[in-house]
């Protein structure tokens, strides 16, 4: 009798497309489809602000008067305005002003508010009391009203609207940062760090800040969408750059005077709403996963 030897088979190696699909599934695992769509929308908006010429060849400042107030079509996706300018081109080219000013506003609120909250929560004592009263005063003033007062003092420009929006957000960042720092300061692992010979600076840099930044980053993303909305509102009221600027809020304000051409209002308004909702959805997802 002869023994039957088992057949040796080579391991099955997945093909390149299957491997790529497997990697893509692992990357997107746990990310809801709505979050992926929101990331895609925000990516498109960012690309609009960086390379607007890739998305439209039309000029945002010159147009054909023979085509004025033309309805949306294949040639003009968002229609044309009262001077025959392509509205889609104006929206795309106006993205840079809206996105840049919103980023400036978030950076101002994050840096100043984060510094106030960090000093208040970590130093405590009379520093906490003094800075706390300052934050209470800022919170007592409606953010949009404070932004209007500041931009009226600085001048009617989009960058001034961004500064005003950032100042109005200082209190929000300060309050959250203070709460996160106090929570980390009283944690057991921070006390263990002190018992092990660690200094307060070491505990701050190695333990408190790494555990506090996630919530602050999620708030910064949320505030980015809020800043876009506030800056667009200021531009709508005439507190931004004057025409021929194509900032989103100014486009809505210019279009409301032409009720027979509703696309002049709806197109930039939809872009604003979709962008803000996408940023808010990303912020909520980040808070859940942090």
Secondary structure, 3 states (H helix, E strand, C coil): CCCCCCCCCCCCCCCHHHHHHHHHHHHHCCCCHHHHHHHHHHHHHHHHHHCHHHHCCCCCCCCCHHHCCCCCCCCCCCCECCCCCEHHHHHHHHHHHHHHHHHHHHHHHHHHHHHHHHHHHHHCHHHHHHHHHHHHHHHHCCHHHHHHHHHHHHCCCHHHHHHHHHHHCHHHHHHHHHHHHHHHHCCHHHHHHHHCCCCHHHHHHHHHHHHHHHHHHHHHHHHHHHHHHHHHHHHHCCCCCCCCCCCHHHHHHHHCCCCCCCHHHHHHHHHHHHHHHHHHHHHHHHHHHC
